[in-house]
Amino acid sequence: MLVVIDIGNSNIVLSRYTDKLGPTYRFTTDKTKSVDEYHVLLKDVLDGATDIMVSSVVPELNIIIKNLALKYYNINPMFIGPGIKTGVKIIVDNPKEVGADLVASAAAVIAEYGDNAIVVDMGTATTFTYIEQKVIKGVAIMAGLITQRDALVKHASQLSQFEFKTPTKVLATNTVDCLNAGLLYGHALMIKGMAEQIRKEFHTDAPLIVTGGAARFVKDLFEYDVTYDEFLVLKGLLVIHQKNQN
């Protein structure tokens, strides 16, 4: 059984794969936990694993997950990085700077949707990746939806934490609804505008694909052509794992 792991700045998402991708399990990322503490946290998902494939944007946790897999399961996990076949070409100033999650998403898009796409990944940051003929041509990065909310609440004295709820209109008449309208509609419309600008600059009609943990808060506000794929990074890990089998 293969276990795929996506280590992000906010969450660690795991899933098991035999003949299909199973349910996902989400845990809060904690850089202070030890190998043994992470084993207690993740063992119900990892038990029975014969191989582990990892995408990580938190370097501090790479050695923790590697040592966990070796100590408890005698598995040397595979991490997306130099020397790993991905099927994705990267033409940027410094390819090593491109996050493993963006590479995994690109691999999944190429396998499932085609060689050209605009991929929006909504996590701690919201990223836009343009893929053309299996090549990552460039990326834009901005503060993610939850990051924006937390920063706003922290720096505005009269605001307090609140849960996201899909707004029914763009303007509201109470504070929580006003915040939801501004943040959620604002993010949905920002994605539309950024996609339009990417298409204009690259003279493309590439499809727009949205993924990431925060995407679920805005997916119902996409009043334009978009594909929502909740498990894009995990699917990419499966694709990359297969490419690296002897």
C-alpha positions in Angstrom: 0.0 0.0 0.0 1.3 3.4 -1.0 0.7 6.4 1.4 1.0 9.9 -0.2 1.7 12.8 2.0 1.4 16.5 1.3 3.2 18.6 3.9 2.1 22.2 3.8 2.8 25.2 6.0 -0.6 24.9 7.7 -1.6 21.3 7.3 -0.3 17.8 6.5 -2.7 15.8 4.3 -2.3 12.1 3.8 -4.2 9.4 1.8 -3.7 5.7 1.2 -3.6 4.2 -2.3 -4.2 0.6 -3.3 -6.3 0.5 -6.5 -7.7 4.0 -5.9 -7.0 7.0 -3.7 -8.7 6.6 -0.3 -10.1 9.1 2.2 -7.9 12.0 3.1 -6.6 12.7 6.6 -5.7 16.3 7.6 -3.4 17.3 10.6 -2.1 20.6 11.7 1.5 21.2 10.7 3.7 21.4 13.8 7.5 21.8 13.4 8.1 21.2 17.1 6.9 17.6 17.2 9.4 14.7 17.4 9.6 11.6 15.3 7.8 9.6 18.0 5.1 12.2 18.5 4.4 12.3 14.7 4.2 8.5 14.8 1.5 8.6 17.4 -0.4 11.1 15.4 -0.1 9.4 12.0 0.2 5.7 12.7 -3.4 4.9 12.0 -2.9 6.1 8.4 0.6 4.8 8.0 0.1 1.3 9.4 0.3 -1.2 6.5 2.2 1.1 4.2 4.8 -0.5 1.9 5.9 2.8 0.2 5.6 6.5 1.0 5.6 9.4 -1.4 6.0 13.0 -0.1 5.6 16.5 -1.3 6.9 19.0 1.3 7.3 22.8 1.5 8.4 22.5 5.2 12.1 21.4 5.1 12.3 21.1 8.9 9.8 18.2 8.7 11.5 16.2 5.9 14.0 14.5 8.2 11.2 13.9 10.8 9.0 12.1 8.3 12.0 10.2 6.8 13.2 9.0 10.2 9.7 8.1 11.2 9.2 5.9 8.1 12.6 4.3 8.5 12.3 3.7 12.3 8.7 2.3 12.4 8.1 0.9 8.9 11.6 0.3 7.4 10.6 2.4 4.4 12.8 5.0 2.8 10.2 7.6 1.6 10.5 9.3 -1.7 10.4 13.1 -1.7 9.8 15.3 -4.7 13.2 17.0 -5.4 16.3 16.7 -7.5 16.7 13.4 -9.2 13.0 12.5 -9.2 11.2 12.1 -12.5 8.1 14.3 -12.6 7.2 14.7 -16.2 7.3 18.5 -15.6 9.8 20.9 -17.0 10.6 24.0 -15.1 11.8 27.1 -16.9 12.3 29.8 -14.2 15.3 31.7 -12.8 16.0 29.1 -10.1 14.1 25.8 -10.6 15.0 24.8 -7.0 12.8 27.5 -5.7 9.6 26.0 -7.2 7.7 24.3 -4.4 7.2 20.5 -4.4 3.4 21.0 -4.2 3.4 23.1 -7.4 5.4 20.4 -9.2 3.0 17.7 -7.9 0.0 19.8 -9.0 1.5 20.3 -12.4 2.2 16.6 -12.8 -1.5 15.8 -12.0 -2.8 18.4 -14.4 -0.6 17.1 -17.3 -1.8 13.6 -16.6 -5.5 14.4 -16.2 -6.3 17.6 -17.9 -3.7 18.3 -20.7 -0.4 20.0 -21.3 -1.6 23.6 -20.8 -3.4 25.0 -17.7 -3.5 27.7 -15.1 -3.4 26.1 -11.7 -4.5 28.0 -8.6 -3.5 26.4 -5.2 -5.2 28.0 -2.2 -3.3 27.3 1.0 -1.3 29.4 3.4 -0.4 31.3 0.2 -2.5 31.4 -3.0 -0.3 30.6 -5.9 -0.9 30.8 -9.7 1.1 28.5 -11.9 1.0 28.6 -15.7 1.8 25.4 -17.5 2.4 25.4 -21.2 3.4 22.2 -23.1 4.3 20.5 -19.9 6.5 23.4 -18.9 6.1 25.6 -15.8 6.5 29.0 -17.3 6.0 31.1 -14.2 4.3 31.5 -10.8 2.6 34.3 -8.9 2.3 34.2 -5.1 0.1 36.1 -2.7 -1.2 35.8 0.8 -3.8 33.0 1.1 -7.3 33.4 2.2 -6.9 32.3 5.8 -3.6 34.2 6.1 -5.5 37.4 5.0 -8.2 36.8 7.5 -5.8 36.2 10.4 -3.7 39.2 9.5 -6.8 41.4 9.3 -8.2 40.2 12.6 -4.8 40.6 14.3 -4.3 44.2 13.2 -7.9 45.5 13.4 -8.9 46.2 17.0 -12.7 45.8 16.6 -12.6 42.6 14.6 -12.5 39.1 16.1 -12.0 35.6 14.6 -14.9 34.1 12.6 -15.7 31.1 10.5 -15.9 31.4 6.7 -19.4 31.1 5.3 -20.4 31.5 1.7 -21.9 35.0 1.2 -25.2 35.4 -0.6 -24.4 39.0 -1.8 -21.3 41.1 -2.3 -22.3 43.7 0.3 -23.6 42.9 3.8 -25.0 44.7 6.9 -23.2 43.0 9.8 -19.5 42.6 10.6 -19.1 38.9 10.1 -21.1 38.8 6.8 -19.2 41.9 5.6 -15.9 40.1 6.3 -17.1 37.0 4.5 -18.3 39.0 1.5 -15.1 41.0 1.2 -12.6 38.1 1.7 -14.5 35.4 -0.2 -15.9 37.4 -3.1 -12.7 39.4 -3.2 -10.6 36.2 -3.5 -12.9 34.6 -6.1 -12.9 37.8 -8.3 -9.1 38.2 -7.8 -8.6 34.7 -9.2 -10.8 35.5 -12.2 -8.8 38.7 -12.9 -5.4 37.0 -12.5 -6.4 34.2 -14.8 -7.5 36.7 -17.4 -4.2 38.6 -17.2 -2.2 35.4 -17.5 -4.2 34.4 -20.6 -3.7 37.8 -22.1 0.1 37.9 -21.5 0.7 34.4 -22.7 -1.9 34.5 -25.6 -3.6 31.3 -24.3 -7.0 30.0 -23.6 -5.6 27.5 -21.0 -8.2 26.1 -18.6 -8.4 27.3 -15.0 -8.0 24.6 -12.3 -8.3 25.4 -8.6 -7.2 23.3 -5.7 -6.0 23.6 -2.1 -7.6 23.5 1.3 -9.0 27.0 1.2 -10.6 26.6 -2.2 -13.7 25.0 -0.6 -14.6 28.3 0.9 -14.9 30.1 -2.5 -15.7 27.3 -5.0 -19.4 28.2 -4.9 -18.6 31.8 -5.9 -16.9 30.9 -9.2 -19.3 32.4 -11.7 -16.9 31.6 -14.6 -15.4 28.5 -16.2 -13.2 26.7 -13.6 -12.4 23.1 -12.6 -12.3 22.5 -8.8 -10.0 19.5 -8.0 -9.7 19.0 -4.3 -7.0 16.3 -4.5 -4.7 17.7 -7.2 -1.4 17.4 -5.2 -2.2 13.9 -3.9 -3.0 12.8 -7.5 0.3 14.3 -8.6 2.1 12.3 -6.0 0.6 9.2 -7.5 1.7 10.2 -11.0 5.2 11.0 -9.9 5.5 7.8 -7.8 4.6 5.7 -10.8 7.1 7.5 -13.0 9.9 6.5 -10.6 9.1 2.8 -10.4 11.8 0.5 -11.8 
